[in-house]
Amino acid sequence: MNTELSSFAARLRAMISNRQPATGNRQFPELALELFPLQFKCNPAYRKICEARRLTPQAVGHWTEIPAVPAGAFKELELTSLTPDGRTAVFHSSGTTEQKPSRHFHSAESLAVYEASLWECFRPHVLGNLKSQISNLKLLCLTPPPDQAPHSSLVHMFEIIRRNISAPEHCFAGRNSANGWDLDFDAALGAMKSSIANRQSSILLGTAFSFVHLLDHLAENNLRLQLPPGSLVMETGGYKNRSRAMPKAELHALITERLGVPPESIICEYGMSELSSQAYDTGARGLGREALGDNPPRRFHFPPWSRVQIVSPETGREVADGEAGLIRVFDLANVFSVAAIQTEDLGIRRGDGFELVGRAQLAEPRGCSLMTA
């Protein structure tokens, strides 16, 4: 294990976990320019990409010049600084079965940074909106449990959330099947009805296609639930051809209709298996209904230890505010892989955040992409 990368990972994890403003506008560039030479030195596949572009540490003077790797490269290359015997876990992208998955390798050290990052992203954006104590929270995850999906970064994320709020292990209502992930409808309905009977606020976590399956089941059985006040839904989009796709506004309207969760309590998350940090939308929260209209804006923000750019696919340069382009993410929490990732997702630049548009044309459907709002 490279001691310089290990030292950087330990410092970054401490910054994240201690909630210090140590990755602000001044320190983020310093940290990014410190990490890039280490990844160039220790990640052979990344070094070849950088050298081919003639963008070595000596040639890069600003963090925005750090070479970004296409997300699809994780399918073909081992973009990691970890030796084979140091890889204790690997997360795969969750596209269709016909696609070759991306591979993001992890060690105990990299998972520690990933877990700190995901929790400090999730905690303020989701749990910060609860009106009840975490100890009174009913958690329901619409995915298989970790032992059935060991290569899913999303399931690992949900498991870390479960541990941190001390929820029971049986809160996972999904299961593996020949078609991928299915829902155990009896388990899901039982958990929600128990929450209603005990007047216990719930938080439901799942992909867009899992919510479609749940909502279709409720409609087929003419069921409507009214989850207790303070309940929240977090959906991380992606249909992966596993359900009918629908516009986000329609999906959220059905969640409100069938589960009784108001629009301002539906939160969207944007993440990828190739990243270690997630972006959350500001959605309808904190806005008066008169300012929202029928389709409130969904503007996403990454945490302070990440940056996002919306770049022109023609020039690779950042677009102006209000213009559309490809989403490029610089994630310092990707210590042992590559910090700069060029996605195949389209967004509209909105200040230091972005609105998600969808997948670029000709790009493969991604499991963790979100549909257009």
URRA-V322861 format. One record per backbone hydrogen bond with DSSP energy under -1.0 kcal/mol. CO is the residue of the C=O (numbers start at 1). NH is the residue of the N-H. E is the energy in kcal/mol with one decimal. If there is no record, write none. Layout:
co,nh,e
CO,NH,E
CO,NH,E
This chain:
co,nh,e
2,6,-2.2
3,7,-2.4
4,8,-2.3
5,9,-2.8
6,10,-2.2
7,11,-2.2
8,12,-2.7
9,13,-2.6
10,14,-2.0
11,15,-2.2
12,16,-2.7
13,17,-3.0
14,18,-2.2
15,20,-1.8
16,19,-1.2
20,22,-1.5
24,28,-2.7
27,31,-2.8
28,32,-2.9
29,33,-2.3
30,34,-1.1
31,35,-2.4
32,36,-2.3
35,39,-2.4
36,40,-2.6
37,41,-2.0
38,42,-2.3
39,43,-1.9
43,47,-2.6
44,48,-2.0
45,49,-1.5
46,50,-2.5
47,51,-2.8
48,52,-2.2
49,53,-1.3
50,55,-2.7
56,59,-1.2
56,60,-1.0
62,65,-2.2
63,66,-1.4
69,342,-2.6
70,73,-1.9
71,74,-1.6
72,75,-1.7
73,77,-2.7
74,103,-1.3
77,79,-1.3
78,80,-2.0
83,86,-1.9
84,87,-1.0
89,106,-3.1
91,104,-2.4
96,99,-1.6
104,91,-2.4
106,88,-1.8
106,89,-1.8
107,111,-2.5
108,112,-1.6
109,113,-1.6
110,114,-2.7
111,115,-3.0
112,116,-1.8
113,117,-2.6
114,118,-2.8
115,119,-1.9
116,120,-2.2
117,121,-1.2
118,122,-2.6
119,123,-3.2
121,125,-1.1
122,126,-2.7
123,128,-1.3
126,129,-1.8
127,130,-1.6
133,136,-1.5
134,137,-1.9
138,203,-2.6
140,205,-2.4
141,173,-3.2
143,174,-2.3
145,148,-1.7
149,152,-1.5
151,92,-3.1
152,156,-2.1
153,157,-2.3
154,158,-2.5
155,159,-2.3
156,160,-2.2
157,161,-2.2
158,162,-2.6
159,163,-2.4
160,164,-2.4
161,165,-1.7
162,167,-2.3
163,166,-1.1
168,171,-1.3
171,141,-2.6
173,184,-3.2
175,182,-3.0
177,180,-1.7
180,177,-2.6
182,175,-2.2
183,185,-1.2
184,188,-2.5
185,189,-3.0
186,190,-2.4
187,191,-2.2
188,192,-2.1
189,193,-2.8
190,194,-2.0
191,195,-1.9
192,196,-2.2
193,197,-2.7
194,198,-2.1
195,200,-2.9
196,199,-1.1
201,138,-2.4
202,232,-2.7
203,140,-2.3
204,234,-3.1
205,142,-3.1
206,236,-2.1
207,211,-1.9
208,212,-2.1
209,213,-2.2
210,214,-2.2
211,215,-3.0
212,216,-2.8
213,217,-2.0
214,218,-2.2
215,219,-2.4
216,220,-2.7
217,221,-1.4
218,223,-3.3
219,222,-1.4
228,231,-1.6
232,204,-2.3
233,267,-3.3
234,206,-1.8
235,269,-1.7
238,209,-1.4
239,242,-3.3
247,251,-2.2
248,252,-2.7
249,253,-2.0
250,254,-2.1
251,255,-2.0
252,256,-2.2
253,257,-2.3
254,258,-3.1
255,259,-2.2
256,260,-1.2
258,225,-3.2
259,227,-2.5
262,265,-2.1
263,266,-1.7
265,233,-2.4
267,235,-2.5
268,281,-2.0
270,279,-2.7
272,275,-1.3
279,270,-3.1
280,301,-2.0
282,285,-1.0
284,287,-1.5
288,291,-1.7
289,292,-1.1
289,293,-1.2
299,282,-1.8
300,354,-1.6
301,280,-1.8
303,306,-2.0
305,332,-2.0
307,330,-3.0
309,328,-3.0
310,319,-3.0
311,326,-2.8
312,316,-2.6
317,312,-3.1
320,323,-2.2
323,349,-2.4
325,347,-2.9
326,311,-2.7
327,343,-2.2
328,309,-2.9
329,341,-3.1
330,307,-2.0
331,334,-1.8
333,335,-1.5
336,81,-2.9
339,331,-3.1
340,69,-2.6
341,329,-2.7
342,71,-2.5
344,360,-2.7
345,327,-2.7
346,357,-2.9
346,358,-1.4
347,325,-2.3
348,355,-2.3
349,322,-2.8
350,353,-2.4
353,350,-2.3
354,300,-3.7
355,348,-2.5
358,346,-3.8
360,363,-1.8
366,369,-1.1
372,248,-1.8
